């Protein structure tokens, strides 16, 4: 767990799928998250919509009307997952993700 915490303190990305608003930069050793200005603006708009509407489903419907989708990325094996329509579940994960707020979390072992 200490290695994961140290890696995250250095700004390295230890996850698989990048969060909407970020890209994974694989240059220079370990991958790290970098802000994608275009999709980050969309994330801000999603938060604004949610704050103005106050309910998740109308936000999902508005984003579907706009045709907004999740990130697409390329894995090390060359597979391109992602690019699906934003649904209620993915919106909930985005709105509750602390990384969008610039906070890096890590799992800790439960104390006995």
C-alpha positions as CSV (number, residue, x, y, z in Angstrom):
1,X,0.0,0.0,0.0
2,X,2.9,2.4,0.7
3,X,4.2,1.9,-2.9
4,X,0.8,2.8,-4.3
5,X,0.7,5.9,-2.1
6,X,4.2,6.9,-3.1
7,X,3.4,6.4,-6.8
8,X,0.3,8.5,-6.5
9,X,2.1,11.3,-4.6
10,X,4.5,11.5,-7.6
11,X,1.4,11.9,-9.9
12,X,1.6,8.5,-11.5
13,X,-1.5,6.8,-12.7
14,X,-2.1,3.3,-11.3
15,X,-5.5,2.7,-12.7
16,X,-6.7,1.2,-16.0
17,X,-9.4,3.4,-17.6
18,X,-8.8,7.2,-17.7
19,X,-11.5,9.3,-16.2
20,X,-13.6,11.6,-18.4
21,X,-11.6,14.9,-18.6
22,X,-8.2,13.2,-18.4
23,X,-5.9,11.3,-20.8
24,X,-3.1,8.9,-19.9
25,X,0.4,10.1,-20.9
26,X,2.6,7.0,-21.3
27,X,5.8,8.9,-22.2
28,X,8.6,8.9,-19.7
29,X,8.1,5.6,-17.8
30,X,5.0,5.1,-15.6
31,X,1.8,6.4,-17.1
32,X,0.3,9.6,-15.6
33,X,-3.0,11.4,-15.9
34,X,-3.0,14.7,-17.8
35,X,-6.0,17.0,-18.2
36,X,-7.6,17.0,-21.6
37,X,-8.9,20.5,-22.0
38,X,-11.7,19.6,-24.4
39,X,-13.3,16.9,-22.3
40,X,-12.5,18.7,-19.0
41,X,-14.8,21.5,-20.3
42,X,-17.5,18.9,-20.8
43,X,-17.0,17.6,-17.2
44,X,-17.4,21.2,-15.9
45,X,-20.6,21.5,-18.0
46,X,-21.9,18.1,-16.6
47,X,-21.3,19.4,-13.0
48,X,-23.1,22.7,-13.9
49,X,-26.1,20.8,-15.4
50,X,-26.3,18.6,-12.3
51,X,-26.2,21.6,-10.0
52,X,-28.8,23.5,-12.0
53,X,-31.2,20.5,-12.5
54,X,-30.5,18.8,-9.1
55,X,-31.6,15.4,-10.5
56,X,-29.4,12.8,-12.4
57,X,-31.9,11.5,-15.0
58,X,-32.6,14.9,-16.7
59,X,-28.8,15.4,-17.0
60,X,-28.4,12.0,-18.6
61,X,-31.2,12.8,-21.0
62,X,-29.6,16.1,-21.9
63,X,-26.2,14.6,-22.5
64,X,-27.8,11.9,-24.7
65,X,-29.5,14.7,-26.7
66,X,-26.1,16.3,-27.1
67,X,-24.5,13.0,-28.1
68,X,-21.8,13.1,-25.5
69,X,-19.9,9.8,-24.8
70,X,-17.3,8.3,-22.4
71,X,-13.6,8.4,-23.1
72,X,-12.1,6.1,-25.7
73,X,-8.5,5.0,-25.1
74,X,-6.0,2.5,-26.4
75,X,-4.7,-0.2,-24.1
76,X,-1.2,-1.6,-24.3
77,X,-2.6,-4.5,-26.3
78,X,-4.0,-2.1,-28.9
79,X,-7.7,-2.5,-27.9
80,X,-9.9,0.6,-28.0
81,X,-12.6,0.3,-25.3
82,X,-14.9,3.0,-24.2
83,X,-16.9,5.5,-26.3
84,X,-20.2,4.4,-24.9
85,X,-23.1,6.8,-24.2
86,X,-23.2,8.3,-20.7
87,X,-25.8,6.5,-18.7
88,X,-27.1,6.9,-15.1
89,X,-24.4,4.6,-13.7
90,X,-21.4,6.3,-15.4
91,X,-22.8,9.7,-14.5
92,X,-23.0,8.8,-10.8
93,X,-19.4,7.5,-10.9
94,X,-18.3,10.7,-12.6
95,X,-20.1,13.0,-10.1
96,X,-18.8,11.1,-7.1
97,X,-15.2,10.6,-8.3
98,X,-12.8,12.5,-6.1
99,X,-10.2,12.6,-8.8
100,X,-12.3,15.1,-10.7
101,X,-11.9,17.4,-7.8
102,X,-8.1,16.9,-7.8
103,X,-8.1,14.6,-4.8
104,X,-6.1,11.4,-5.1
105,X,-7.5,8.5,-3.0
106,X,-6.0,5.1,-2.3
107,X,-7.2,2.0,-0.7
108,X,-5.9,1.2,2.8
109,X,-5.9,-2.1,4.6
110,X,-8.5,-2.3,7.4
111,X,-7.0,-2.2,10.8
112,X,-7.6,-5.3,12.9
